[in-house]
Structure formats: structure tokens, C-alpha cells
Amino acid sequence: MREEKGYQCPACGKATTHVIQTSSLSSCIIRIRRCNLCGYSHETVEVQMDISSSIRKAADILQQAKVAEA
């Protein structure tokens, strides 16, 4: 059992949980976590996002703004 600090328990508010089950889908990872203090179980979902297109768009906007200022 691996304890993870930082994931706050929605029931008691403490940041000490451990993962009891992990399921992988094509675009996300679902973890069932249990609080080490109060025993409450809850799910977290990690979603993979492709941010490279967003970064390119932001870079293009910044470049256009620089050209407009010149």
C-alpha cells in the first residue's frame, strides 16, 4: 500500500490517502483511493490532454501581437 500525500479526502479534509484500485481506459486513468484516517473511499480521474495544439495557438497569437505592435 503506497500512501500519497496531496490528495485530500473529501470526507475529512486530510491529505493522506492510498490507492486501492487502478483502472486504465484509452484516454484516462481511474483510481479508487481510501483515506488512511477516516476510511472514506473516493475516485479520482486522470485525463490525458493534448495541449500541444493549444500551445501552438498561443504562440501564434503572441507572434501576431508582436507584428501588430511593430
PAVEXKOL-969449 format. One line per 5 residues: for each residue x, y, z of N, C-alpha, C, CB. Coordinates in steps of 0.001 Angstrom, whole numbers. Glycine has a CB too. Example, Ala and Ser with C-alpha at 12.3 -4.5 7.8 and 13.67 -1.06 7.14 Angstrom:
BEGIN
13190/-5690/7800/12300/-4500/7800/13200/-3300/7800/11308/-4473/9046  12850/-2250/7080/13670/-1060/7140/12900/30/7870/14084/-598/5725 $
// end
This chain:
BEGIN
848/-1172/0/0/0/0/896/1238/0/-966/-4/1224  720/2091/-1012/1527/3299/-1148/720/4515/-705/2015/3471/-2604  1195/5176/303/499/6366/801/826/7546/-102/895/6676/2279  -192/8340/-432/13/9507/-1270/-422/10749/-530/-745/9373/-2591  472/11668/-382/137/12937/257/-234/13916/-846/1329/13482/1134 $
-1223/14747/-571/-1627/15736/-1546/-3032/15516/-2068/-672/15741/-2680  -3502/14295/-2064/-4887/14032/-2452/-5740/14155/-1207/-5049/12618/-3116  -6520/15192/-1153/-7314/15497/31/-8580/14642/72/-7678/16987/61  -8858/14075/1213/-10070/13283/1423/-11277/14220/1400/-10000/12491/2773  -12291/13926/575/-13466/14792/542/-14316/14700/1816/-14315/14444/-658 $
-14127/13664/2610/-14930/13495/3828/-14325/14222/5028/-15079/12016/4153  -13034/13994/5283/-12431/14572/6490/-11471/15722/6208/-11705/13505/7248  -11074/15891/4945/-10212/17007/4576/-8729/16769/4752/-10588/18176/5356  -8338/15625/5254/-6912/15331/5437/-6304/14885/4108/-6705/14237/6525  -5018/15140/3945/-4353/14856/2676/-3501/13588/2768/-3484/16045/2255 $
-4061/12517/3247/-3343/11251/3343/-4256/10136/2850/-2867/10979/4805  -4026/9682/1605/-4832/8605/1037/-3911/7560/424/-5827/9151/-24  -4469/6417/104/-3723/5408/-647/-4633/4845/-1738/-3201/4268/297  -4013/4358/-2802/-4748/3809/-3939/-5059/2357/-3658/-3945/3956/-5258  -6336/1981/-3814/-6709/585/-3603/-7030/-116/-4925/-7908/498/-2660 $
-7278/670/-5991/-7542/64/-7297/-7284/1092/-8387/-8999/-473/-7382  -6713/635/-9513/-6462/1492/-10667/-7004/827/-11908/-4960/1792/-10826  -7735/1590/-12718/-8256/1099/-13999/-7818/2062/-15093/-9820/958/-13969  -7347/1519/-16206/-6910/2350/-17323/-7867/2213/-18486/-5492/1976/-17757  -8241/3344/-19036/-9004/3395/-20274/-8123/4071/-21313/-10372/4156/-20089 $
-8588/4194/-22546/-7740/4764/-23581/-7363/6213/-23312/-8424/4663/-24905  -8246/6985/-22697/-7972/8404/-22514/-7882/8834/-21049/-9031/9202/-23195  -8039/7903/-20110/-7972/8314/-18704/-7583/7141/-17800/-9321/8898/-18256  -7207/7501/-16584/-6900/6526/-15539/-7831/6822/-14371/-5379/6588/-15101  -8528/5810/-13895/-9441/5955/-12763/-8813/5249/-11563/-10867/5365/-13092 $
-8691/5977/-10467/-8124/5393/-9247/-9159/5470/-8122/-6806/6127/-8836  -9279/4389/-7393/-10097/4394/-6184/-9134/4558/-5020/-10970/3075/-6044  -9375/5588/-4228/-8497/5919/-3117/-9248/5772/-1797/-7943/7348/-3270  -8505/5469/-753/-9093/5359/584/-8275/6214/1545/-9140/3867/1064  -8984/6962/2363/-8346/7814/3368/-7768/6937/4481/-9362/8847/3951 $
-6530/7205/4846/-5885/6443/5915/-6419/6806/7296/-4391/6665/5876  -7059/7968/7405/-7544/8398/8723/-8996/8014/8972/-7392/9895/8865  -9901/8363/8029/-11326/8100/8282/-11858/6885/7518/-12143/9320/7911  -11096/6364/6539/-11504/5172/5807/-12425/5432/4622/-12173/4243/6734  -12749/6697/4341/-13650/7034/3230/-12979/6718/1893/-14058/8533/3288 $
-13728/6081/988/-13225/5765/-348/-13813/6726/-1368/-13556/4310/-728  -12987/7128/-2328/-13438/8019/-3388/-12617/7765/-4652/-13324/9502/-2946  -13122/8241/-5789/-12452/8048/-7074/-11802/9344/-7531/-13444/7546/-8136  -10656/9181/-8204/-10052/10292/-8923/-9897/9850/-10368/-8671/10719/-8293  -9971/10803/-11280/-9843/10513/-12706/-8737/11385/-13271/-11188/10754/-13462 $
-7769/10756/-13916/-6682/11479/-14576/-6954/11419/-16076/-5263/10867/-14217  -7062/12583/-16698/-7394/12658/-18110/-6185/13156/-18886/-8612/13575/-18344  -5841/12441/-19940/-4734/12865/-20789/-5249/13898/-21788/-4091/11649/-21525  -4554/15015/-21868/-4960/16072/-22780/-3809/16386/-23732/-5393/17339/-22000  -4145/16679/-24959/-3140/17103/-25925/-3091/18626/-25894/-3461/16566/-27370 $
-2086/19166/-25216/-2007/20616/-25100/-1096/21231/-26150/-1525/20996/-23725  -479/20405/-26975/452/20950/-27957/-249/21894/-28932/1129/19819/-28723  -1482/21589/-29341/-2190/22479/-30257/-2538/23790/-29568/-3462/21807/-30788  -2866/23756/-28280/-3150/24980/-27529/-1908/25840/-27405/-3696/24648/-26141  -767/25210/-27182/491/25950/-27079/824/26603/-28414/1640/25020/-26634 $
609/25876/-29513/873/26454/-30837/-32/27648/-31099/680/25398/-31937  -1306/27535/-30737/-2243/28650/-30923/-1804/29860/-30112/-3671/28235/-30522  -1395/29649/-28871/-943/30752/-28032/301/31407/-28620/-661/30261/-26609  1227/30605/-29127/2439/31141/-29742/2091/31961/-30981/3408/30002/-30110  1143/31487/-31779/703/32231/-32966/84/33565/-32579/-304/31406/-33775 $
-732/33577/-31538/-1375/34819/-31081/-322/35811/-30600/-2393/34527/-29948  663/35312/-29837/1736/36194/-29366/2536/36755/-30531/2666/35445/-28408  2815/35930/-31516/3562/36384/-32685/2772/37446/-33440/3888/35201/-33613  1480/37249/-33607/639/38221/-34289/603/39542/-33512/-783/37664/-34469  566/39469/-32199/554/40679/-31384/1871/41452/-31529/304/40324/-29908 $
2993/40736/-31597/4294/41391/-31786/4360/42093/-33126/5431/40375/-31676  3832/41439/-34178/3840/42022/-35510/2952/43263/-35534/3371/40992/-36562  1814/43197/-34870/881/44329/-34839/1481/45530/-34107/-434/43914/-34168  2309/45280/-33090/2935/46365/-32331/4029/47065/-33121/3509/45830/-31037  4665/46335/-34012/5824/46882/-34757/5453/47889/-35788/6575/45790/-35422 $
// end
